[in-house]
């Protein structure tokens, strides 16, 4: 599946509407950052023959970033930010678009089979 990056935002597949939105607004506003690299959990973490995995799989976490301060680690799967269910990277991007620097937002994620909750403070 193709990945296109516009203004630091990854577009998975051919999501023309999201691609056009990012091209139109590219560079016009500051985006909230979590300091983490993520991928669709279903593509990155699902094992053949197992049911779908929803959320975003966390890769690297930048030290002292909002994700690091919230306690999120490599291999965790984020499933909820605020009140928004996160099924994939696009959901995460849309959730982040509704928050500004300084916002404090609850986050739910899994570490293995254990659900964990924390709070993100956006920078």
N, C-alpha and C positions, 0 to 999 in steps of 0.2 A: 504494500500500500504506500503511495507516495506521501512524503512529508514536505510541506512548504513552510518556510519561516519568514514572517513579515514583521519587522519591528520587534524582533525577539519573541514573537508568538508563533507557536507551531500549529499548522493546520494539517490535520490528518485526512488523507483522501482528497476528494474533489468537492469540498464544502464551499461552493462558489459564493454563497451568501456571506459566510464568515470571512472568506478571503477578500471579497469586495469591501466589507465593513472595515477590515484592518487596513486595506490600501487607502481607503478614503480618510480614515482617522489617524493614519500613521504619523507619529511625531507630534500630534496635536494635544496630547495630554500625557501626564505621568502615570504609568501603570504601577499597581502595587506589586511588590516582589516578595516571594517567600524564601528565596535563597535555596531552592531545591530544583533538581532536575527530575522530571516525572515522565511516565509513559502510561498508556492505557494498560490497566492491570490485566484485562482479558487477553491482550496480545502478548504481554511480557511475562505474566505469571501463571497463566493457565496451562495445565498439563493435559496432553492428549487424552480424550475419553472422560475428562472431568467436566462438571457443569461450568458455565460462564463465571468469571470473576469480575465483579463490578468495582469501580473506583480507579484511582491512579496509584501506580506503583512508584514509590520514591526511590530515586537513585542516589546521587550524591547530595549531601546537605552542606551548605557553606557554613563554616563556624561563625557563631555570633549572629546568624541570620534569624528572621522570625521563625522559620521552621526549626532551627536548632534550639532556640530559646524555648519553643513549645515542647521540646523533647522528642521531636520526630526524627527517626533514624532511617538509614538506608535499609530497604526491604519492607518498610511499613506500607500499608495500603490505606490511603485517605478515602473515606466514603461520604463524609458530610462536612460542609463548611457553613457556619451559621445555621440556617434552616434549609439549605439547598443540598439535596442528594447529589453526590458526585459519582457518575457512572463512567466517565472518561475524561480525557484531557480537555475536550471542548466544554464540558460542564464546569470544569475547574476554571477555565478562562472566563466563562460567563459569570461565575460566582465572584471571581476576583475583580471583575469590572464594576461590581456594585459597592466596593469598599475603597476607602481612601487612606492615606497615610495617617497613622494614629488610631485607626479603628481597632477595637478589641472584639474578636469573634471566636466563638467556640468551634472546635474541630474534633471530629470523631475519626479514628483510624484504627487499623488492626495491626498488631505485631504478632505474626503467626495466627493462632486462633483466638487471641485475646483482644477484645475491644477495649480501646483506651480513649480517654477524652482529655483535652487540653484547651488552651486558649492561644490564638494567634494574635499578635500585635503587629499590624502592618506597618512597614517602613516606607 
